[in-house]
């Protein structure tokens, strides 16, 4: 696992950098110019017609810095979800293969453990780090050492459970992002309300433009953050479901292809 850790860390850092560049470029070239143009047009229409009803624009809703930060975090989370989802999918594909390469219904004795272990060690290094090969290799080595089927079953189950806990703990960074997005939205709410209160004296004089603009920042940032959080949590639960199924299917694989064929 130590060999994979720097790869994932570098991937996370670069994915965050790329997400920031893409989102910021989109905001600078499209979103903020469109929002400013729309607001200028709406201001001119309101000055020309006192009864004019101001329209809403999606570009205005997402134009502020808090929304930009939320979109950056969303793309970063999706990149990490894609990385882990691809790894989980590759491990699920491994369940369709016969890793032991033995004839059907052939009993497995303790003398076969060394040969079976060497077959698993001949797999590519990245594949050897997957849940199924690790648990299967542990079960084979335990059977060769103890010749006890119960010990083999316990060892395989413990490895699968520990791998499941490890994958669960690795989702902490994504859960942190899912928590941070609404928090950024609430920061925008506090900033908008603070600006609105700072312009209260202008509202008393009859100019409520600044107050309404600041309140728009407050509500728009929270709205976008909550929507993004809802979408992100859906994909997080889908990935967690894939990982849980992988662990259960790995236990079932080991029981079907190895444990039930053991002969003491």
C-alpha positions in Angstrom: 0.0 0.0 0.0 2.9 2.3 0.5 3.7 2.3 -3.2 0.2 3.5 -4.1 0.0 6.3 -1.5 2.2 8.8 -3.3 0.4 8.2 -6.6 -3.0 9.0 -5.0 -1.6 12.0 -3.1 -0.1 13.4 -6.3 -3.3 12.8 -8.2 -5.3 14.6 -5.5 -3.0 17.6 -5.5 -2.9 17.9 -9.3 -6.7 17.4 -9.6 -7.3 20.2 -7.2 -4.9 22.5 -9.2 -6.6 21.6 -12.5 -10.1 22.1 -11.0 -9.1 25.6 -9.8 -7.6 26.5 -13.1 -10.6 25.4 -15.1 -13.2 26.9 -12.8 -11.4 30.2 -12.4 -10.8 30.5 -16.2 -14.5 29.9 -16.8 -15.4 32.6 -14.2 -13.0 35.1 -15.6 -13.9 34.6 -19.3 -17.6 33.9 -19.1 -19.5 33.9 -15.9 -18.5 37.3 -14.3 -18.6 39.3 -17.6 -22.0 37.9 -18.3 -23.2 38.6 -14.8 -21.9 42.2 -14.8 -23.4 42.8 -18.3 -26.8 41.5 -17.1 -26.8 43.6 -13.9 -25.9 46.8 -15.9 -28.7 46.1 -18.3 -31.2 45.5 -15.4 -30.1 48.7 -13.7 -30.6 50.7 -16.9 -34.1 49.1 -17.3 -35.1 49.9 -13.8 -33.9 53.5 -14.2 -35.8 53.9 -17.4 -39.0 52.3 -16.0 -39.7 52.6 -12.3 -42.3 49.8 -12.6 -39.9 47.4 -14.2 -39.7 43.9 -12.5 -36.1 42.8 -12.2 -35.2 39.5 -13.8 -33.0 36.8 -12.6 -30.0 35.3 -14.3 -28.1 32.0 -13.6 -24.8 33.9 -14.1 -25.7 36.3 -11.3 -26.6 33.5 -9.0 -23.2 31.8 -9.3 -20.9 34.9 -9.9 -19.5 35.3 -6.4 -16.3 33.9 -4.9 -18.0 31.5 -2.6 -19.9 29.8 -5.5 -16.6 29.6 -7.4 -15.0 27.9 -4.4 -17.8 25.4 -4.2 -17.5 24.5 -7.8 -13.7 24.0 -7.4 -14.3 21.7 -4.4 -17.1 19.8 -6.4 -14.8 19.1 -9.3 -12.0 18.0 -6.9 -14.4 15.7 -5.1 -15.6 14.2 -8.4 -12.0 13.6 -9.5 -11.2 11.7 -6.3 -14.5 9.8 -6.6 -13.6 8.8 -10.2 -10.2 7.6 -9.1 -11.6 5.5 -6.3 -14.5 4.3 -8.4 -12.2 3.1 -11.2 -10.1 1.2 -8.6 -13.2 -0.4 -7.2 -14.5 -1.3 -10.6 -11.2 -2.9 -11.5 -11.4 -5.0 -8.4 -14.9 -6.1 -9.1 -13.8 -7.2 -12.6 -11.3 -9.5 -10.8 -14.1 -11.4 -9.2 -14.9 -12.9 -12.6 -11.5 -14.4 -13.0 -10.2 -17.8 -11.7 -7.1 -16.7 -9.8 -6.2 -20.1 -8.6 -6.5 -21.7 -12.1 -7.4 -25.2 -10.7 -9.8 -27.8 -12.2 -13.3 -27.7 -11.0 -14.1 -29.6 -7.8 -10.4 -30.5 -7.3 -9.7 -30.8 -3.5 -7.0 -28.5 -2.2 -4.5 -29.9 0.3 -1.9 -28.2 2.5 0.8 -29.3 0.0 -0.8 -27.2 -2.7 -0.5 -23.9 -0.7 3.0 -23.0 -1.9 2.1 -23.4 -5.5 -1.2 -21.5 -5.1 0.6 -18.7 -3.3 3.2 -18.4 -6.1 0.4 -18.1 -8.6 -1.0 -15.1 -6.7 2.4 -13.5 -6.3 2.9 -13.8 -10.1 0.1 -11.3 -10.6 1.0 -7.6 -11.4 2.0 -5.6 -8.4 -1.0 -3.3 -8.6 -3.4 -6.3 -8.7 -1.7 -7.9 -5.7 -2.7 -4.9 -3.6 -6.4 -5.5 -4.4 -8.8 -6.8 -1.7 -9.4 -10.3 -3.2 -5.7 -11.3 -3.9 -4.6 -10.1 -0.5 -7.4 -11.9 1.4 -6.9 -15.1 -0.8 -3.2 -15.1 -0.3 -3.6 -14.7 3.5 -6.1 -17.6 3.5 -3.7 -19.8 1.5 -0.7 -19.1 3.8 -2.8 -19.7 6.9 -4.0 -23.0 5.6 -0.4 -24.1 4.8 0.7 -23.2 8.3 -2.3 -24.5 10.3 -4.2 -27.0 8.1 -7.3 -25.7 9.9 -10.3 -24.7 7.9 -11.8 -22.6 10.6 -8.6 -20.6 11.0 -8.5 -20.0 7.2 -12.1 -18.8 7.2 -11.4 -16.4 10.1 -8.2 -15.1 8.5 -9.9 -14.4 5.2 -12.9 -12.7 6.9 -10.6 -10.5 9.0 -8.6 -9.4 6.0 -11.8 -8.5 4.1 -13.2 -6.6 7.1 -9.9 -4.7 7.6 -9.8 -3.8 3.9 -13.4 -2.6 4.1 -12.5 -0.4 7.0 -9.5 1.0 5.2 -11.6 1.9 2.1 -14.1 3.5 4.5 -11.4 5.6 6.1 -10.0 6.7 2.7 -13.4 8.3 2.0 -12.7 10.8 4.8 -11.2 13.4 2.4 -14.3 13.3 0.2 -16.6 13.5 3.2 -14.6 16.5 4.4 -15.1 18.2 1.0 -18.8 17.4 1.2 -18.9 19.1 4.6 -16.7 22.1 3.5 -19.0 23.0 0.6 -22.0 24.0 2.7 -19.6 25.7 5.1 -18.3 27.9 2.3 -21.9 28.7 1.4 -22.6 29.8 4.9 -19.5 32.0 4.8 -21.0 33.7 1.8 -24.2 34.1 3.8 -22.4 35.7 6.7 -20.4 38.0 4.3 -23.6 39.0 2.4 -25.6 39.8 5.6 -22.6 41.7 7.0 -22.4 43.9 3.9 -26.1 44.4 3.9 -26.0 45.6 7.5 -23.0 47.9 6.6 -25.2 49.6 4.0 -28.3 49.9 6.3 -27.9 53.7 6.4 -28.3 53.9 2.7 -31.5 51.9 2.9 -32.8 54.4 5.5 -32.1 57.2 2.9 -34.1 55.2 0.3 -31.4 53.5 -1.7 -31.8 49.8 -1.1 -29.8 48.7 -4.1 -26.7 47.8 -2.1 -28.7 46.0 0.6 -30.6 43.8 -1.9 -27.3 43.0 -3.8 -25.6 41.9 -0.6 -28.6 39.8 0.5 -28.5 38.2 -3.0 -24.9 37.2 -2.3 -26.0 35.7 1.1 -28.8 33.6 -0.3 -27.3 32.6 -3.6 -24.1 31.2 -2.0 -26.1 29.1 0.4 -28.4 27.9 -2.4 -25.6 26.8 -4.7 -23.6 25.2 -1.9 -26.6 23.1 -0.7 -27.4 21.9 -4.2 -23.8 20.9 -4.9 -23.7 19.1 -1.5 -26.8 17.1 -2.2 -25.5 15.9 -5.6 -22.1 15.1 -4.2 -23.5 13.1 -1.3 -25.4 10.9 -3.7 -22.2 9.9 -5.5 -20.4 9.3 -2.3 -23.1 6.9 -1.2 -22.9 5.1 -4.5 -19.2 4.7 -4.2 -19.5 3.4 -0.6 -22.1 0.9 -1.8 -19.8 -0.3 -4.5 -17.0 -0.8 -1.9 -19.3 -2.7 0.5 -20.4 -5.0 -2.3 -16.8 -5.6 -3.2 -15.9 -6.8 0.3 -18.9 -9.1 0.5 -18.3 -10.5 -2.9 -14.7 -11.1 -2.1 -15.6 -13.1 1.0 -18.1 -15.1 -1.1 -15.5 -15.7 -3.8 -12.9 -17.1 -1.3 -15.5 -19.3 0.3 -16.7 -20.7 -3.1 -13.3 -21.1 -4.9 -11.0 -22.0 -2.0 -12.4 -22.7 1.5 -15.1 -25.2 0.5 -12.5 -27.2 -1.5 -10.0 -27.5 1.3 -9.0 -31.0 2.4 -7.3 -31.6 5.7 
